[in-house]
Every structure is written in C-alpha cells, then in structure tokens.
C-alpha cells in the first residue's frame, strides 16, 4: 500500500494550545495535501506541499515535508474550538502518472473551550 | 469562490435498486473524480475521468459502477444494483489539471444508505 498513517489517531487539547499531527507515507510522491473534515461532512482542502518544498504556511497552519523520512506534519497554532475536526493527509504517486489521492486514516482533533 | 456541488445530500435506497449520484464540478476544471468513505474508514479512490473517458479506476469500481458527463456541467456516478456494502459517503472532486501541483477540490458528499 502506498500510504501510511496519521498519528496520533486522536488528539485532545485546550483552546489556545498548538496541535501537531503527523503523516507518514511509503512511496515517492509529487505532492502531499492536507484536508479537514468536520463530522459527517465534506473534505475541505487546507494546504498542498510539493515534493521539492520543505515547509509551507497558511494562516495558523504550518506544514512540513521530509521526503527522506517520507513524513509530513501539520501544525495548527493558537487552536480554536472551531478547529475541532478530523484531519487527513493525502498523497499522489510519483510513478505511473496516477491521479488518485491516497488518504490516511486521519487524526481526530478535539479543541476544548 | 467556486465550489463543487453534489446532489442529493442524502439518499436511501433498497438493495438491488439503481442510484445516480450527481456532481457539478468547478467550471474550468478538466479532471473529475469519485471517492467514497465508508463510516469510520479511510477515504478511498473510485475513479478519475478526463476528456470524456475514464483515466483510472480502482478495484472497487467494478461493473456495477459507471460514470458519465452527460453535458458540459454535470458528472454522475451510477450504481446499477446497490448492495448493502455500498452504503457510504460518496465524494466528487475536480481539479484543473493532473496532480503535478494541482489541488483536488471536494464536494460536500452524498450519504448513501442501502437497506
């Protein structure tokens, strides 16, 4: 299988704290994307990081990518109760021209007010 | 901001019935996808569609499934004879190009329940 897992599977923090979620994968990739899913709802795209990038920021989000370790992390700073959701990483496959995204199982983040 | 839309939001059907799930991708996008998520499980790729034909499909996408772009705006997923295990959230997605730096934007999903 191409994809590893996010960890932790679940994370509970207080409002204002930072949340860090990790993602590992197994094969070479072109890009890695992070998505958010509120309970039972659609997938909201957060950020895309290319394989030649090491770090990317968007508002309170910071994503890092380490292709040598085949891992990525998503940091949410100064968390809010509204950040409560599941967070997924998704990768493509560098070889074979595949367009599909392969998702991990996700990290369920709970931010307590 | 343009977004992918899907109808219906919920669908309940009897086993063996045909269902059609509808999607309107973002208007200038060229690549279209269907994914599904069984409750509590990973999001899984079903099929990708480009230039009016299937470009890739997964093992899940068997002969019971078909996709179509009947006009310039809609993209549909048909399940010919639903099974209990087809119960899932089905997501449509679209992107401007293939995956070299292109984001896939997802719709809100259709929750399908097969009884």
Interface residues (C-beta under 8 A of the other chain):
Chain A: X30 X31 X33 X35 X40 X41 X42 X43 X44 X45 X48 X50 X88 X90 X92 X97 X98 X99 X100 X101 X102 X103 X104 X105 X106
Chain B: X31 X33 X35 X41 X42 X43 X44 X45 X48 X50 X55 X56 X58 X89 X91 X93 X98 X99 X100 X101 X103 X104 X105 X106 X107 X108 X109 X111
